[in-house]
């Protein structure tokens, strides 16, 4: 388990296929999600990637640093 500020996250090594290449990354899932279905986040350079924790071979959504910050600000504002 890795501390990420206010909420701890569970980490899991894995692969990310992006831009025609396969990258080794670590996927993080909030510990506050427990065993429920949730999303996982990985970082690669300045990008963040989000995937469904129940479909690890499914689609991955990339975010630029600016888009990631905007998403977090919007979610925190809910």
Helices and strands as residue ranges (DSSP letters): E 2-3, E 8-18, E 21-30, G 31-33, E 39-44, E 47-52, E 60-63, H 65-76
